[in-house]
Amino acid sequence: MTYDEFQSELERADLSVRAFAELIGMRPNSISNYAKAGEVPSHLAIIVTLVAELANRAVDYKALIARLEISPKLPRGAACNGEFRGDLRSESERQGKLDLS
């Protein structure tokens, strides 16, 4: 879906980018950054299309989504202070110890 089509779907749902981002637990900048590429990822296209259709059918989609426990998405590359998250091996694997049990 192009970013322009995405914005049209937002308008059908009477949502701004900011309101949509809050609804699905994302940061508004993470969504508006797709304008540069001109396309949005398929998962966002599916969500906005379904939300717009629910809105057109007068279904309270906000109440439906509010029932979900959506955890905010961590920024890419998020790590604890002093900890690199690029190596997903266990501590023993990183130290050269293998658990053979």
Contact map, one row per residue, 1 for C-alpha under 8 A:
11101100000000000000000000000000000000111100100000000000000000000000000000000000000000000000000000000
11111100000000000000000000000000000001110000000000000000000000000000000000000000000000000000000000000
11111110000000000000000000000000011001110000000000000000000000000000000000000000000000000000000000000
01111111000000000000000000000000000001000000000000000000000000000000000000000000000000000000000000000
11111111100000000000000000000000000000000000000000000000000000000000000000000000000000000000000000000
11111111110000000000000000000000000000010000100100000000000000000000000000000000000000000000000000000
00111111111000001000000000000000000000000000000000000000000000000000000000000000000000000000000000000
00011111111100000000000000000000000000000000000000000000000000000000000000000000000000000000000000000
00001111111110000000000000000000000000000000000110010000000000000000000000000000000000000000000000000
00000111111111111001000000000000000000000000000100010000000000000000000000000000000000000000000000000
00000011111111110000000000000000000000000000000000000000000000000000000000000000000000000000000000000
00000001111111100000000000000000000000000000000000011011000000000000000000000000000000000000000000000
00000000111111100000000000000000000000000000000000111111000000000000000000000000000000000000000000000
00000000011111110000000000000000000000000000000000000000000000000000000000000000000000000000000000000
00000000011111111111000000000000000000000000000000000000000000000000000000000000000000000000000000000
00000000011001111111000000000000000000000000000000000000000000000000000000000000000000000000000000000
00000010010000111111100000010011000000000000000000000000000000000000000000000000000000000000000000000
00000000000000111111110000110000000000000000000000000000000000000000000000000000000000000000000000000
00000000000000111111111000000000000000000000000000000000000000000000000000000000000000000000000000000
00000000010000111111111100010000000000000000000000000000000000000000000000000000000000000000000000000
00000000000000001111111111110010000000000000000000000000000000000000000000000000000000000000000000000
00000000000000000111111111110000000000000000000000000000000000000000000000000000000000000000000000000
00000000000000000011111111000000000000000000000000000000000001001100000000000000000000000000000000000
00000000000000000001111111000000000000000000000000000000000000001000010000000000000000000000000000000
00000000000000000000111111100000000000000000000000000000000000000000011110000000000000000000000000000
00000000000000000000111111110110000000000000000000000000000000000000000110000000000000000000000000000
00000000000000000100110011111110000000000000000000000000000000000000000000000000000000000000000000000
00000000000000001101110001111111000000000000000000000000000000000000000000000000000000000000000000000
00000000000000000000000000111111100000000000000000000000000000000000000000000000000000000000000000000
00000000000000000000000001111111110000000000000000000000000000000000000000000000000000000000000000000
00000000000000001000100001111111111000010000000000000000000000000000000000000000000000000000000000000
00000000000000001000000000011111111000000000000000000000000000000000000000000000000000000000000000000
00000000000000000000000000001111111110000000000000000000000000000000000000000000000000000000000000000
00100000000000000000000000000111111111110000000000000000000000000000000000000000000000000000000000000
00100000000000000000000000000011111111110000000000000000000000000000000000000000000000000000000000000
00000000000000000000000000000000111111000000000000000000000000000000000000000000000000000000000000000
00000000000000000000000000000000111111110000000000000000000000000000000000000000000000000000000000000
01110000000000000000000000000000011111110000000000000000000000000000000000000000000000000000000000000
11100000000000000000000000000000011011111000000000000000000000000000000000000000000000000000000000000
11100100000000000000000000000010011011111101100000000000000000000000000000000000000000000000000000000
10000000000000000000000000000000000000111111100000000000000000000000000000000000000000000000000000000
10000000000000000000000000000000000000011111110000000000000000000000000000000000000000000000000000000
00000000000000000000000000000000000000001111111000000000000000000000000000000000000000000000000000000
00000000000000000000000000000000000000011111111100000000000000000000000000000000000000000000000000000
10000100000000000000000000000000000000011111111110000000000000000000000000000000000000000000000000000
00000000000000000000000000000000000000000111111111000000000000000000000000000000000000000000000000000
00000000000000000000000000000000000000000011111111100000000000000000000000000000000000000000000000000
00000100110000000000000000000000000000000001111111110000000000000000000000000000000000000000000000000
00000000100000000000000000000000000000000000111111111000000000000000000000000000000000000000000000000
00000000000000000000000000000000000000000000011111111100000000000000000000000000000000000000000000000
00000000000010000000000000000000000000000000001111111110000010000000000000000000000000000000000000000
00000000110110000000000000000000000000000000000111111111000000000000000000000000000000000000000000000
00000000000110000000000000000000000000000000000011111111100000000000000000000000000000000000000000000
00000000000010000000000000000000000000000000000001111111111110000000000000000000000000000000000000000
00000000000110000000000000000000000000000000000000111111111110000000000000000000000000000000000000000
00000000000110000000000000000000000000000000000000011111111000000000000000000000000000000000000000000
00000000000000000000000000000000000000000000000000001111111000000000000000000000000000000000000000000
00000000000000000000000000000000000000000000000000000111111100000000000000000000000000000000000000000
00000000000000000000000000000000000000000000000000000111111110000000000000000000000000000000000000000
00000000000000000000000000000000000000000000000000000110011111110000000000000000000000000000000000000
00000000000000000000000000000000000000000000000000100110001111111000000000000000000000000000000000000
00000000000000000000001000000000000000000000000000000000000111111100000000000000000000000000000000000
00000000000000000000000000000000000000000000000000000000000111111110000000000000000000000000000000000
00000000000000000000000000000000000000000000000000000000000111111111000000000000000000000000000000000
00000000000000000000001100000000000000000000000000000000000011111111000000000000000000000000000000000
00000000000000000000001000000000000000000000000000000000000001111111100000000000000000000000000000000
00000000000000000000000000000000000000000000000000000000000000111111100000000000000000000000000000000
00000000000000000000000000000000000000000000000000000000000000011111110000000000000000000000000000000
00000000000000000000000000000000000000000000000000000000000000000111111000000000000000000000000000000
00000000000000000000000110000000000000000000000000000000000000000001111100000000000000000000000000000
00000000000000000000000010000000000000000000000000000000000000000000111110000000000000000000000000000
00000000000000000000000011000000000000000000000000000000000000000000011111000000000000000000000000000
00000000000000000000000011000000000000000000000000000000000000000000001111100000000000000000000000000
00000000000000000000000000000000000000000000000000000000000000000000000111110100000000000000000000000
00000000000000000000000000000000000000000000000000000000000000000000000011111100000000000000000000000
00000000000000000000000000000000000000000000000000000000000000000000000001111100000000000000000000000
00000000000000000000000000000000000000000000000000000000000000000000000000111110000010000000000000000
00000000000000000000000000000000000000000000000000000000000000000000000001111111000010000000000000000
00000000000000000000000000000000000000000000000000000000000000000000000000001111111110000000000000000
00000000000000000000000000000000000000000000000000000000000000000000000000000111111100000000000000000
00000000000000000000000000000000000000000000000000000000000000000000000000000011111000000000000000000
00000000000000000000000000000000000000000000000000000000000000000000000000000011111100000000000000000
00000000000000000000000000000000000000000000000000000000000000000000000000000011111110000000000000000
00000000000000000000000000000000000000000000000000000000000000000000000000000011011111100000000000000
00000000000000000000000000000000000000000000000000000000000000000000000000001110001111110000000000000
00000000000000000000000000000000000000000000000000000000000000000000000000000000000111110000000000000
00000000000000000000000000000000000000000000000000000000000000000000000000000000000111111000000000000
00000000000000000000000000000000000000000000000000000000000000000000000000000000000011111100000000000
00000000000000000000000000000000000000000000000000000000000000000000000000000000000000111110110000000
00000000000000000000000000000000000000000000000000000000000000000000000000000000000000011111110000000
00000000000000000000000000000000000000000000000000000000000000000000000000000000000000001111111000000
00000000000000000000000000000000000000000000000000000000000000000000000000000000000000000111111111100
00000000000000000000000000000000000000000000000000000000000000000000000000000000000000001111111111000
00000000000000000000000000000000000000000000000000000000000000000000000000000000000000001111111110000
00000000000000000000000000000000000000000000000000000000000000000000000000000000000000000011111110000
00000000000000000000000000000000000000000000000000000000000000000000000000000000000000000001111111000
00000000000000000000000000000000000000000000000000000000000000000000000000000000000000000001111111100
00000000000000000000000000000000000000000000000000000000000000000000000000000000000000000001100111110
00000000000000000000000000000000000000000000000000000000000000000000000000000000000000000001000011111
00000000000000000000000000000000000000000000000000000000000000000000000000000000000000000000000001111
00000000000000000000000000000000000000000000000000000000000000000000000000000000000000000000000000111
